Amino acid sequence: MKISNVTVYVLKTELDEPFAFSQGWVHQRAATLVQVETDNGLIGWGEAFTQGLEPPEIAAAAITHAFKPLVLGSNPLDHALLWHKMYANSRDYGRKGSVISAISAIDIALWDIAGQFYSQPIYQLLGGAQRTSVQPYATGFYRLNGKNEAERLAREACAHRDAGFKAMKVKLGFGLNDDIEVMHAISDALSDESIEIMIDTNHAYGRIEALKLGKALEAFNIRWYEEPVVPEDIEGYKELRGKLNIAIAGGENEHTAYGFNQLFKHSALDIAQPDIGSCGGITAMRDIGALAQANGVQVNPHVWGAAVAQAASLQVLASLPVTHHSLFPTEPILEYDRSSHPFRQQLITTPWQMKDGRVEIPTGNGLGIQVNMDVVEAYATQ
């Protein structure tokens, strides 16, 4: 079996109502998908994570011009061999960002093919399912005006709760006073209900402001404080972890086991959040998970992509062992983006749904999904 073709699809659509996170305004949703075909008719799908402000064409160009020539004619089952081949050949201009996202997309597609070849879900190829379903948490709380939206965000929290979510992540980073006002409004709206709250500032602050916010947040029983400072400031992560009584999370903007090794060596994280569409795919996620396990760090994958990335994340979540074993351990949970994104539910023929507060792990071969080509063609750019 050989790889006979690699096709890249750049999907884009403008939003009717733009929204903001701390780093800027999101005017469109986009996805970079890759379709890997084999000479015996198997087709695998992968996705490169397109960050909120990232042009999807960057990873698409890397796939087309850098990596497609490297993998054509190769055995798709050699996913580890091909991963290291792509990484080694791009090391001088890659290692981070969209280049690794491009590797991620191809790698996910290769695992999809492997699952189909062996007639197994990917979690089985990763060693088996630690769990057959996961609890999702709602990601949202984006801004429509920027500031002074505490009342609307409190209503959104109630909407997530009423939809069945028992956990949710609040986007902050719009100024300390505004952030704290939002948290009070959400806390009051949810009253004393057992809803877990995480917060994410998307590295909006320096160490002093991040520490001030963290101290104020300690009263809210936060599950984790995500991206408190810029990803380059590893010592800042370590400092905040030592001074706050809140778990520190990060890693969506880190890449490969090489990058996460530095975070673990510096004891910078309580919770690692590699994104399967940018960290290096399933092959890298497996290595990052092993490193995290050896360092006593929880892994909770970041997911903000389309349906292909979500499906890959579900397969990895199924296989992740708990970090601290006990009768009632803390389990990883699924990030479930509730913002406007047509490439999520529409992109696959059988989208998953939350049932009784859980999302079941797909058990079909490979990723366990069927991509709707009508949707791909409807949104694909030239």
C-alpha atoms as a printed R data frame, in Angstrom:
    type eleno elety resid chain resno       x      y      z
1   ATOM     1    CA   MET     A     1   0.000  0.000  0.000
2   ATOM     2    CA   LYS     A     2   1.321  3.411 -0.979
3   ATOM     3    CA   ILE     A     3   0.215  7.019 -0.682
4   ATOM     4    CA   SER     A     4  -1.020  7.978 -4.143
5   ATOM     5    CA   ASN     A     5  -2.265 11.540 -3.564
6   ATOM     6    CA   VAL     A     6  -2.531 14.313 -0.994
7   ATOM     7    CA   THR     A     7  -5.253 16.941 -1.480
8   ATOM     8    CA   VAL     A     8  -5.613 20.086  0.620
9   ATOM     9    CA   TYR     A     9  -8.905 21.893  1.148
10  ATOM    10    CA   VAL     A    10  -9.008 25.408  2.596
11  ATOM    11    CA   LEU     A    11 -12.485 26.097  3.967
12  ATOM    12    CA   LYS     A    12 -13.591 29.618  4.887
13  ATOM    13    CA   THR     A    13 -16.803 31.429  5.689
14  ATOM    14    CA   GLU     A    14 -17.477 34.923  6.987
15  ATOM    15    CA   LEU     A    15 -19.320 35.218 10.293
16  ATOM    16    CA   ASP     A    16 -22.623 37.073 10.404
17  ATOM    17    CA   GLU     A    17 -21.614 38.379 13.822
18  ATOM    18    CA   PRO     A    18 -17.842 38.709 14.494
19  ATOM    19    CA   PHE     A    19 -16.668 37.974 18.017
20  ATOM    20    CA   ALA     A    20 -13.544 38.743 20.016
21  ATOM    21    CA   PHE     A    21 -11.135 36.977 22.297
22  ATOM    22    CA   SER     A    22  -8.332 38.833 24.048
23  ATOM    23    CA   GLN     A    23  -6.030 38.819 21.011
24  ATOM    24    CA   GLY     A    24  -8.417 40.267 18.436
25  ATOM    25    CA   TRP     A    25 -11.624 40.013 16.452
26  ATOM    26    CA   VAL     A    26 -12.631 36.815 14.644
27  ATOM    27    CA   HIS     A    27 -14.415 37.663 11.383
28  ATOM    28    CA   GLN     A    28 -14.370 34.234  9.761
29  ATOM    29    CA   ARG     A    29 -14.169 30.565 10.623
30  ATOM    30    CA   ALA     A    30 -11.678 28.548  8.648
31  ATOM    31    CA   ALA     A    31 -10.268 25.047  8.420
32  ATOM    32    CA   THR     A    32  -7.350 23.434  6.620
33  ATOM    33    CA   LEU     A    33  -8.267 19.853  5.752
34  ATOM    34    CA   VAL     A    34  -6.108 17.234  4.091
35  ATOM    35    CA   GLN     A    35  -7.238 14.125  2.253
36  ATOM    36    CA   VAL     A    36  -4.647 11.377  1.867
37  ATOM    37    CA   GLU     A    37  -5.421  8.673 -0.705
38  ATOM    38    CA   THR     A    38  -3.801  5.281 -1.138
39  ATOM    39    CA   ASP     A    39  -3.374  3.095 -4.181
40  ATOM    40    CA   ASN     A    40  -5.762  0.504 -2.737
41  ATOM    41    CA   GLY     A    41  -8.629  2.956 -2.297
42  ATOM    42    CA   LEU     A    42  -8.353  3.922  1.377
43  ATOM    43    CA   ILE     A    43  -8.814  7.615  2.209
44  ATOM    44    CA   GLY     A    44  -7.726  9.327  5.412
45  ATOM    45    CA   TRP     A    45  -8.687 12.773  6.665
46  ATOM    46    CA   GLY     A    46  -6.633 15.179  8.736
47  ATOM    47    CA   GLU     A    47  -6.895 18.776  9.904
48  ATOM    48    CA   ALA     A    48  -4.391 21.523 10.645
49  ATOM    49    CA   PHE     A    49  -5.519 23.730 13.518
50  ATOM    50    CA   THR     A    50  -6.317 27.214 12.263
51  ATOM    51    CA   GLN     A    51  -5.924 29.577 15.203
52  ATOM    52    CA   GLY     A    52  -8.488 32.340 15.577
53  ATOM    53    CA   LEU     A    53  -6.423 34.885 13.618
54  ATOM    54    CA   GLU     A    54  -4.360 32.500 11.475
55  ATOM    55    CA   PRO     A    55  -4.799 32.421  7.685
56  ATOM    56    CA   PRO     A    56  -5.544 28.774  6.800
57  ATOM    57    CA   GLU     A    57  -3.458 29.108  3.639
58  ATOM    58    CA   ILE     A    58  -0.189 28.999  5.636
59  ATOM    59    CA   ALA     A    59  -0.502 25.362  6.700
60  ATOM    60    CA   ALA     A    60  -2.034 24.522  3.314
61  ATOM    61    CA   ALA     A    61   1.061 25.848  1.546
62  ATOM    62    CA   ALA     A    62   3.355 23.855  3.836
63  ATOM    63    CA   ILE     A    63   1.418 20.668  3.108
64  ATOM    64    CA   THR     A    64   1.391 21.244 -0.631
65  ATOM    65    CA   HIS     A    65   4.943 22.426 -1.152
66  ATOM    66    CA   ALA     A    66   6.950 20.919  1.715
67  ATOM    67    CA   PHE     A    67   5.344 17.669  2.835
68  ATOM    68    CA   LYS     A    68   3.282 16.238  0.000
69  ATOM    69    CA   PRO     A    69   6.452 15.523 -2.053
70  ATOM    70    CA   LEU     A    70   8.019 13.819  0.990
71  ATOM    71    CA   VAL     A    71   5.185 11.354  1.632
72  ATOM    72    CA   LEU     A    72   3.971 10.462 -1.874
73  ATOM    73    CA   GLY     A    73   4.764  6.844 -2.667
74  ATOM    74    CA   SER     A    74   5.366  5.943  0.983
75  ATOM    75    CA   ASN     A    75   3.577  3.313  3.037
76  ATOM    76    CA   PRO     A    76   0.894  5.211  5.016
77  ATOM    77    CA   LEU     A    77   1.238  2.765  7.892
78  ATOM    78    CA   ASP     A    78   4.729  4.141  8.535
79  ATOM    79    CA   HIS     A    79   3.275  7.117 10.389
80  ATOM    80    CA   ALA     A    80   6.118  7.421 12.917
81  ATOM    81    CA   LEU     A    81   8.753  7.104 10.196
82  ATOM    82    CA   LEU     A    82   7.001  9.728  8.080
83  ATOM    83    CA   TRP     A    83   6.506 12.055 11.066
84  ATOM    84    CA   HIS     A    84  10.227 12.147 11.776
85  ATOM    85    CA   LYS     A    85  10.992 12.492  8.082
86  ATOM    86    CA   MET     A    86   8.720 15.550  7.815
87  ATOM    87    CA   TYR     A    87  10.029 17.067 11.043
88  ATOM    88    CA   ALA     A    88  13.696 16.514 10.216
89  ATOM    89    CA   ASN     A    89  13.315 17.971  6.733
90  ATOM    90    CA   SER     A    90  11.552 21.082  8.040
91  ATOM    91    CA   ARG     A    91  13.560 21.600 11.227
92  ATOM    92    CA   ASP     A    92  15.502 24.562  9.865
93  ATOM    93    CA   TYR     A    93  12.319 26.488  9.064
94  ATOM    94    CA   GLY     A    94   9.717 24.734 11.185
95  ATOM    95    CA   ARG     A    95   9.605 23.387 14.764
96  ATOM    96    CA   LYS     A    96   6.683 25.652 15.706
97  ATOM    97    CA   GLY     A    97   3.465 27.120 14.346
98  ATOM    98    CA   SER     A    98   1.840 26.425 11.018
99  ATOM    99    CA   VAL     A    99   4.580 24.123  9.749
100 ATOM   100    CA   ILE     A   100   3.920 21.715 12.615
101 ATOM   101    CA   SER     A   101   0.174 22.153 12.038
102 ATOM   102    CA   ALA     A   102   0.759 20.933  8.487
103 ATOM   103    CA   ILE     A   103   2.573 17.850  9.811
104 ATOM   104    CA   SER     A   104  -0.309 17.356 12.240
105 ATOM   105    CA   ALA     A   105  -2.881 17.225  9.451
106 ATOM   106    CA   ILE     A   106  -1.004 14.609  7.458
107 ATOM   107    CA   ASP     A   107  -0.278 12.567 10.569
108 ATOM   108    CA   ILE     A   108  -3.956 12.458 11.591
109 ATOM   109    CA   ALA     A   109  -4.881 11.299  8.087
110 ATOM   110    CA   LEU     A   110  -2.275  8.523  8.252
111 ATOM   111    CA   TRP     A   111  -3.711  7.255 11.536
112 ATOM   112    CA   ASP     A   112  -7.184  7.366  9.985
113 ATOM   113    CA   ILE     A   113  -5.916  5.168  7.164
114 ATOM   114    CA   ALA     A   114  -4.239  2.794  9.613
115 ATOM   115    CA   GLY     A   115  -7.472  2.355 11.540
116 ATOM   116    CA   GLN     A   116  -9.342  1.568  8.344
117 ATOM   117    CA   PHE     A   117  -6.608 -0.840  7.207
118 ATOM   118    CA   TYR     A   118  -6.693 -2.766 10.488
119 ATOM   119    CA   SER     A   119 -10.490 -2.347 10.901
120 ATOM   120    CA   GLN     A   120 -10.025 -0.705 14.294
121 ATOM   121    CA   PRO     A   121 -10.732  2.686 15.873
122 ATOM   122    CA   ILE     A   122  -7.604  4.737 16.443
123 ATOM   123    CA   TYR     A   123  -7.886  4.423 20.219
124 ATOM   124    CA   GLN     A   124  -7.378  0.660 19.804
125 ATOM   125    CA   LEU     A   125  -4.173  1.263 17.855
126 ATOM   126    CA   LEU     A   126  -3.074  3.550 20.707
127 ATOM   127    CA   GLY     A   127  -3.443  0.688 23.176
128 ATOM   128    CA   GLY     A   128  -7.124  0.609 24.035
129 ATOM   129    CA   ALA     A   129  -9.881  2.728 25.510
130 ATOM   130    CA   GLN     A   130  -9.482  3.981 29.063
131 ATOM   131    CA   ARG     A   131 -13.052  5.290 28.730
132 ATOM   132    CA   THR     A   132 -15.913  4.950 26.240
133 ATOM   133    CA   SER     A   133 -17.312  8.451 26.756
134 ATOM   134    CA   VAL     A   134 -16.089 11.820 28.001
135 ATOM   135    CA   GLN     A   135 -17.622 14.784 29.746
136 ATOM   136    CA   PRO     A   136 -17.641 17.872 27.512
137 ATOM   137    CA   TYR     A   137 -17.122 21.398 28.707
138 ATOM   138    CA   ALA     A   138 -18.564 24.399 26.920
139 ATOM   139    CA   THR     A   139 -16.097 26.886 25.469
140 ATOM   140    CA   GLY     A   140 -17.589 30.265 24.680
141 ATOM   141    CA   PHE     A   141 -18.022 33.623 26.375
142 ATOM   142    CA   TYR     A   142 -16.565 35.523 23.438
143 ATOM   143    CA   ARG     A   143 -17.214 39.247 23.273
144 ATOM   144    CA   LEU     A   144 -19.526 40.974 20.847
145 ATOM   145    CA   ASN     A   145 -18.622 44.505 21.948
146 ATOM   146    CA   GLY     A   146 -15.362 44.042 23.824
147 ATOM   147    CA   LYS     A   147 -16.090 45.224 27.364
148 ATOM   148    CA   ASN     A   148 -19.028 45.709 29.724
149 ATOM   149    CA   GLU     A   149 -20.790 42.498 28.720
150 ATOM   150    CA   ALA     A   150 -21.016 40.817 32.125
151 ATOM   151    CA   GLU     A   151 -24.812 40.613 32.087
152 ATOM   152    CA   ARG     A   152 -24.929 38.979 28.642
153 ATOM   153    CA   LEU     A   153 -22.146 36.539 29.539
154 ATOM   154    CA   ALA     A   154 -24.012 35.547 32.700
155 ATOM   155    CA   ARG     A   155 -27.019 34.697 30.517
156 ATOM   156    CA   GLU     A   156 -24.738 32.660 28.280
157 ATOM   157    CA   ALA     A   157 -23.523 30.682 31.286
158 ATOM   158    CA   CYS     A   158 -27.126 29.823 32.121
159 ATOM   159    CA   ALA     A   159 -27.712 28.752 28.499
160 ATOM   160    CA   HIS     A   160 -24.750 26.355 28.645
161 ATOM   161    CA   ARG     A   161 -26.053 24.966 31.929
162 ATOM   162    CA   ASP     A   162 -29.551 24.549 30.517
163 ATOM   163    CA   ALA     A   163 -28.074 22.715 27.499
164 ATOM   164    CA   GLY     A   164 -26.696 20.101 29.903
165 ATOM   165    CA   PHE     A   165 -23.100 21.239 30.409
166 ATOM   166    CA   LYS     A   166 -21.663 20.706 33.880
167 ATOM   167    CA   ALA     A   167 -18.432 22.557 33.083
168 ATOM   168    CA   MET     A   168 -17.606 25.649 31.059
169 ATOM   169    CA   LYS     A   169 -14.611 27.814 30.174
170 ATOM   170    CA   VAL     A   170 -14.860 31.584 30.380
171 ATOM   171    CA   LYS     A   171 -12.790 33.811 28.112
172 ATOM   172    CA   LEU     A   172 -11.145 36.654 30.006
173 ATOM   173    CA   GLY     A   173  -8.288 39.032 29.250
174 ATOM   174    CA   PHE     A   174 -10.231 42.255 28.665
175 ATOM   175    CA   GLY     A   175  -8.835 44.180 31.634
176 ATOM   176    CA   LEU     A   176  -8.697 43.090 35.264
177 ATOM   177    CA   ASN     A   177 -11.757 45.043 36.426
178 ATOM   178    CA   ASP     A   178 -13.864 43.810 33.505
179 ATOM   179    CA   ASP     A   179 -12.672 40.218 34.017
180 ATOM   180    CA   ILE     A   180 -13.580 40.233 37.709
181 ATOM   181    CA   GLU     A   181 -16.978 41.808 37.015
182 ATOM   182    CA   VAL     A   182 -17.708 39.042 34.494
183 ATOM   183    CA   MET     A   183 -16.750 36.327 36.977
184 ATOM   184    CA   HIS     A   184 -18.982 37.769 39.689
185 ATOM   185    CA   ALA     A   185 -21.911 37.994 37.264
186 ATOM   186    CA   ILE     A   186 -21.488 34.392 36.113
187 ATOM   187    CA   SER     A   187 -21.026 33.112 39.650
188 ATOM   188    CA   ASP     A   188 -24.166 34.904 40.818
189 ATOM   189    CA   ALA     A   189 -26.174 33.622 37.843
190 ATOM   190    CA   LEU     A   190 -25.167 30.015 38.454
191 ATOM   191    CA   SER     A   191 -25.689 30.485 42.233
192 ATOM   192    CA   ASP     A   192 -24.472 27.458 44.168
193 ATOM   193    CA   GLU     A   193 -24.937 24.874 41.440
194 ATOM   194    CA   SER     A   194 -22.166 22.328 40.904
195 ATOM   195    CA   ILE     A   195 -20.866 23.811 37.661
196 ATOM   196    CA   GLU     A   196 -17.106 23.676 37.141
197 ATOM   197    CA   ILE     A   197 -15.548 26.857 35.775
198 ATOM   198    CA   MET     A   198 -12.239 27.241 33.942
199 ATOM   199    CA   ILE     A   199 -10.881 30.561 32.713
200 ATOM   200    CA   ASP     A   200  -8.698 31.420 29.720
201 ATOM   201    CA   THR     A   201  -7.032 34.784 29.141
202 ATOM   202    CA   ASN     A   202  -5.249 33.745 25.900
203 ATOM   203    CA   HIS     A   203  -1.989 35.207 27.267
204 ATOM   204    CA   ALA     A   204  -3.379 38.746 27.511
205 ATOM   205    CA   TYR     A   205  -1.303 39.752 30.544
206 ATOM   206    CA   GLY     A   206   2.204 39.993 31.891
207 ATOM   207    CA   ARG     A   207   3.201 38.310 35.142
208 ATOM   208    CA   ILE     A   208   2.023 41.057 37.519
209 ATOM   209    CA   GLU     A   209  -1.454 41.420 36.009
210 ATOM   210    CA   ALA     A   210  -1.787 37.646 35.631
211 ATOM   211    CA   LEU     A   211  -0.935 37.206 39.304
212 ATOM   212    CA   LYS     A   212  -3.428 39.894 40.379
213 ATOM   213    CA   LEU     A   213  -6.169 38.232 38.361
214 ATOM   214    CA   GLY     A   214  -5.235 34.816 39.708
215 ATOM   215    CA   LYS     A   215  -5.443 36.024 43.303
216 ATOM   216    CA   ALA     A   216  -8.895 37.458 42.633
217 ATOM   217    CA   LEU     A   217  -9.995 34.200 40.991
218 ATOM   218    CA   GLU     A   218  -9.010 31.995 43.920
219 ATOM   219    CA   ALA     A   219 -12.367 32.808 45.522
220 ATOM   220    CA   PHE     A   220 -14.266 31.225 42.621
221 ATOM   221    CA   ASN     A   221 -12.998 27.632 42.924
222 ATOM   222    CA   ILE     A   222 -11.579 27.591 39.386
223 ATOM   223    CA   ARG     A   223 -10.609 24.219 37.885
224 ATOM   224    CA   TRP     A   224  -7.793 25.766 35.852
225 ATOM   225    CA   TYR     A   225  -6.295 29.085 34.748
226 ATOM   226    CA   GLU     A   226  -5.358 28.786 31.063
227 ATOM   227    CA   GLU     A   227  -2.610 30.665 29.227
228 ATOM   228    CA   PRO     A   228  -1.989 33.263 31.948
229 ATOM   229    CA   VAL     A   229   1.100 34.651 30.149
230 ATOM   230    CA   VAL     A   230   2.648 34.368 26.693
231 ATOM   231    CA   PRO     A   231   3.833 30.867 25.739
232 ATOM   232    CA   GLU     A   232   7.471 31.976 25.545
233 ATOM   233    CA   ASP     A   233   7.485 32.946 29.238
234 ATOM   234    CA   ILE     A   234   8.077 29.515 30.739
235 ATOM   235    CA   GLU     A   235   9.489 31.038 33.928
236 ATOM   236    CA   GLY     A   236   6.299 33.118 34.208
237 ATOM   237    CA   TYR     A   237   4.215 29.956 34.118
238 ATOM   238    CA   LYS     A   238   6.408 28.436 36.814
239 ATOM   239    CA   GLU     A   239   6.207 31.567 38.978
240 ATOM   240    CA   LEU     A   240   2.412 31.758 38.782
241 ATOM   241    CA   ARG     A   241   2.102 28.053 39.491
242 ATOM   242    CA   GLY     A   242   4.109 28.572 42.674
243 ATOM   243    CA   LYS     A   243   2.152 31.620 43.856
244 ATOM   244    CA   LEU     A   244  -1.450 30.679 43.049
245 ATOM   245    CA   ASN     A   245  -3.804 28.127 44.512
246 ATOM   246    CA   ILE     A   246  -5.201 27.370 41.047
247 ATOM   247    CA   ALA     A   247  -4.038 24.759 38.542
248 ATOM   248    CA   ILE     A   248  -2.082 26.383 35.702
249 ATOM   249    CA   ALA     A   249  -2.865 25.133 32.187
250 ATOM   250    CA   GLY     A   250  -1.285 25.830 28.825
251 ATOM   251    CA   GLY     A   251   0.231 24.401 25.705
252 ATOM   252    CA   GLU     A   252  -2.203 25.048 22.878
253 ATOM   253    CA   ASN     A   253   0.549 27.200 21.337
254 ATOM   254    CA   GLU     A   254   3.325 24.728 22.056
255 ATOM   255    CA   HIS     A   255   4.428 22.061 19.622
256 ATOM   256    CA   THR     A   256   5.825 18.521 19.624
257 ATOM   257    CA   ALA     A   257   7.400 16.567 22.451
258 ATOM   258    CA   TYR     A   258  10.454 18.805 22.148
259 ATOM   259    CA   GLY     A   259   8.482 21.894 23.126
260 ATOM   260    CA   PHE     A   260   6.496 20.201 25.892
261 ATOM   261    CA   ASN     A   261   9.668 18.679 27.284
262 ATOM   262    CA   GLN     A   262  10.835 22.210 28.139
263 ATOM   263    CA   LEU     A   263   7.559 22.980 29.917
264 ATOM   264    CA   PHE     A   264   7.803 19.801 31.965
265 ATOM   265    CA   LYS     A   265  11.500 20.276 32.766
266 ATOM   266    CA   HIS     A   266  10.697 23.684 34.248
267 ATOM   267    CA   SER     A   267   7.646 22.401 36.194
268 ATOM   268    CA   ALA     A   268   5.586 25.059 34.404
269 ATOM   269    CA   LEU     A   269   2.218 23.291 34.126
270 ATOM   270    CA   ASP     A   270  -0.328 21.400 36.132
271 ATOM   271    CA   ILE     A   271  -2.339 20.665 32.978
272 ATOM   272    CA   ALA     A   272  -0.883 20.309 29.471
273 ATOM   273    CA   GLN     A   273  -3.166 21.274 26.576
274 ATOM   274    CA   PRO     A   274  -1.668 20.158 23.270
275 ATOM   275    CA   ASP     A   275  -3.935 20.726 20.283
276 ATOM   276    CA   ILE     A   276  -3.948 17.681 18.036
277 ATOM   277    CA   GLY     A   277  -4.156 19.867 14.936
278 ATOM   278    CA   SER     A   278  -1.001 21.819 15.766
279 ATOM   279    CA   CYS     A   279   1.143 19.886 18.251
280 ATOM   280    CA   GLY     A   280   2.215 17.326 15.656
281 ATOM   281    CA   GLY     A   281  -0.872 15.166 15.318
282 ATOM   282    CA   ILE     A   282  -1.618 11.855 16.991
283 ATOM   283    CA   THR     A   283   1.996 10.676 16.827
284 ATOM   284    CA   ALA     A   284   3.202 13.743 18.741
285 ATOM   285    CA   MET     A   285   0.223 13.633 21.107
286 ATOM   286    CA   ARG     A   286   1.161 10.080 22.066
287 ATOM   287    CA   ASP     A   287   4.722 11.190 22.883
288 ATOM   288    CA   ILE     A   288   3.549 14.294 24.775
289 ATOM   289    CA   GLY     A   289   1.149 12.137 26.783
290 ATOM   290    CA   ALA     A   290   3.941  9.764 27.785
291 ATOM   291    CA   LEU     A   291   6.157 12.681 28.854
292 ATOM   292    CA   ALA     A   292   3.326 14.236 30.838
293 ATOM   293    CA   GLN     A   293   2.540 10.944 32.559
294 ATOM   294    CA   ALA     A   294   6.170 10.552 33.567
295 ATOM   295    CA   ASN     A   295   6.159 14.078 35.022
296 ATOM   296    CA   GLY     A   296   2.820 13.823 36.836
297 ATOM   297    CA   VAL     A   297   1.164 16.418 34.582
298 ATOM   298    CA   GLN     A   298  -2.461 16.028 33.518
299 ATOM   299    CA   VAL     A   299  -3.244 16.164 29.796
300 ATOM   300    CA   ASN     A   300  -6.417 17.841 28.625
301 ATOM   301    CA   PRO     A   301  -6.260 18.404 24.856
302 ATOM   302    CA   HIS     A   302  -7.203 21.780 23.442
303 ATOM   303    CA   VAL     A   303  -9.806 21.614 20.647
304 ATOM   304    CA   TRP     A   304 -10.993 24.620 18.642
305 ATOM   305    CA   GLY     A   305 -10.970 23.094 15.197
306 ATOM   306    CA   ALA     A   306 -13.562 21.558 12.924
307 ATOM   307    CA   ALA     A   307 -15.095 18.086 13.068
308 ATOM   308    CA   VAL     A   308 -11.979 16.197 11.909
309 ATOM   309    CA   ALA     A   309  -9.859 17.621 14.726
310 ATOM   310    CA   GLN     A   310 -12.660 16.955 17.205
311 ATOM   311    CA   ALA     A   311 -12.875 13.339 16.057
312 ATOM   312    CA   ALA     A   312  -9.105 12.887 16.418
313 ATOM   313    CA   SER     A   313  -9.216 14.444 19.887
314 ATOM   314    CA   LEU     A   314 -11.971 12.060 20.945
315 ATOM   315    CA   GLN     A   315  -9.817  9.106 19.909
316 ATOM   316    CA   VAL     A   316  -6.886 10.413 21.937
317 ATOM   317    CA   LEU     A   317  -9.106 11.238 24.924
318 ATOM   318    CA   ALA     A   318 -10.333  7.647 24.902
319 ATOM   319    CA   SER     A   319  -6.768  6.341 25.227
320 ATOM   320    CA   LEU     A   320  -5.326  8.823 27.757
321 ATOM   321    CA   PRO     A   321  -4.599  7.256 31.146
322 ATOM   322    CA   VAL     A   322  -5.474  9.205 34.254
323 ATOM   323    CA   THR     A   323  -2.440 10.969 35.655
324 ATOM   324    CA   HIS     A   324  -3.069 10.356 39.347
325 ATOM   325    CA   HIS     A   325  -4.661  6.969 39.857
326 ATOM   326    CA   SER     A   326  -7.315  6.581 42.556
327 ATOM   327    CA   LEU     A   327 -10.773  5.145 42.995
328 ATOM   328    CA   PHE     A   328 -12.243  8.472 41.852
329 ATOM   329    CA   PRO     A   329  -9.582 10.091 39.669
330 ATOM   330    CA   THR     A   330  -9.785 13.368 37.772
331 ATOM   331    CA   GLU     A   331 -10.631 12.405 34.201
332 ATOM   332    CA   PRO     A   332  -9.746 14.448 31.085
333 ATOM   333    CA   ILE     A   333 -12.662 16.334 29.580
334 ATOM   334    CA   LEU     A   334 -13.561 17.354 26.019
335 ATOM   335    CA   GLU     A   335 -13.426 20.970 24.915
336 ATOM   336    CA   TYR     A   336 -16.713 21.628 23.110
337 ATOM   337    CA   ASP     A   337 -16.602 24.951 21.283
338 ATOM   338    CA   ARG     A   338 -20.078 26.474 21.274
339 ATOM   339    CA   SER     A   339 -19.248 29.472 19.094
340 ATOM   340    CA   SER     A   340 -20.443 29.779 15.510
341 ATOM   341    CA   HIS     A   341 -18.633 27.207 13.345
342 ATOM   342    CA   PRO     A   342 -20.314 25.589 10.295
343 ATOM   343    CA   PHE     A   343 -17.451 23.122  9.812
344 ATOM   344    CA   ARG     A   344 -18.289 21.254 12.981
345 ATOM   345    CA   GLN     A   345 -21.732 19.664 12.852
346 ATOM   346    CA   GLN     A   346 -22.189 20.009  9.099
347 ATOM   347    CA   LEU     A   347 -18.841 18.591  8.007
348 ATOM   348    CA   ILE     A   348 -19.513 14.970  8.981
349 ATOM   349    CA   THR     A   349 -22.512 12.846  8.086
350 ATOM   350    CA   THR     A   350 -23.210 11.699 11.654
351 ATOM   351    CA   PRO     A   351 -22.253 14.451 14.094
352 ATOM   352    CA   TRP     A   352 -21.975 13.446 17.729
353 ATOM   353    CA   GLN     A   353 -24.291 14.773 20.380
354 ATOM   354    CA   MET     A   354 -24.134 15.126 24.134
355 ATOM   355    CA   LYS     A   355 -26.286 12.548 25.912
356 ATOM   356    CA   ASP     A   356 -26.783 12.535 29.663
357 ATOM   357    CA   GLY     A   357 -23.907 14.957 30.021
358 ATOM   358    CA   ARG     A   358 -21.442 12.789 28.057
359 ATOM   359    CA   VAL     A   359 -20.124 12.450 24.509
360 ATOM   360    CA   GLU     A   360 -19.532  8.905 23.344
361 ATOM   361    CA   ILE     A   361 -16.249  7.968 21.675
362 ATOM   362    CA   PRO     A   362 -16.819  6.933 18.029
363 ATOM   363    CA   THR     A   363 -16.122  3.217 17.584
364 ATOM   364    CA   GLY     A   364 -15.875  3.071 13.793
365 ATOM   365    CA   ASN     A   365 -12.654  2.335 11.981
366 ATOM   366    CA   GLY     A   366 -10.009  5.053 12.033
367 ATOM   367    CA   LEU     A   367 -11.474  8.382 13.101
368 ATOM   368    CA   GLY     A   368 -14.929  6.869 12.956
369 ATOM   369    CA   ILE     A   369 -16.366  9.624 10.748
370 ATOM   370    CA   GLN     A   370 -17.551 10.168  7.190
371 ATOM   371    CA   VAL     A   371 -16.738 13.592  5.744
372 ATOM   372    CA   ASN     A   372 -19.555 15.267  3.818
373 ATOM   373    CA   MET     A   373 -17.936 16.261  0.519
374 ATOM   374    CA   ASP     A   374 -20.862 18.528 -0.378
375 ATOM   375    CA   VAL     A   375 -19.956 20.707  2.614
376 ATOM   376    CA   VAL     A   376 -16.250 20.606  1.745
377 ATOM   377    CA   GLU     A   377 -16.935 21.727 -1.812
378 ATOM   378    CA   ALA     A   378 -19.419 24.383 -0.701
379 ATOM   379    CA   TYR     A   379 -16.878 26.165  1.509
380 ATOM   380    CA   ALA     A   380 -13.606 25.316 -0.237
381 ATOM   381    CA   THR     A   381 -11.609 28.164 -1.761
382 ATOM   382    CA   GLN     A   382  -9.571 27.793 -4.911
